[in-house]
Amino acid sequence: MFEASDSVAARALRVQRIQRSVAETREAYGVLTTVTALMAALLTGLGAAGTAQAATVDTSAWYVLVNRGSGKALDVSGASTADGAALSQWTRHGSAPVPPLVPTRW
């Protein structure tokens, strides 16, 4: 850090620079800590601001679930309401849930 040939004044100047650097670093971390604490408080406050309400469902209406990524619709085979009912995905052509027929071999 110091050379043997450094004068006392040069050493003192280096010490002052190091002290200033340490103080600036502490101040910067203090600001960062304060900002982090404020953001956490804000986010916590936003989360507790209100209670989510469930949407009202019209049981006489038809709903179509569409995957945003693939654009395919989800269908429950035979409009079953039983646990474990088979599901299928199909390319939606209009509003009616009518999947295209796919020939299969047994």
GIWOGI-V667948 format. One record per helix or strand of 3 or more residues. SS is the DSSP state (a for helix, b for strand). FROM is the first residue (numbers start at 1). TO is the last residue. If there is no record, write none. Layout:
BEGIN
ss->SS from->FROM to->TO
ss->SS from->FROM to->TO
END
This chain:
BEGIN
ss->a from->8 to->47
ss->b from->72 to->76
ss->a from->77 to->79
ss->b from->87 to->91
END
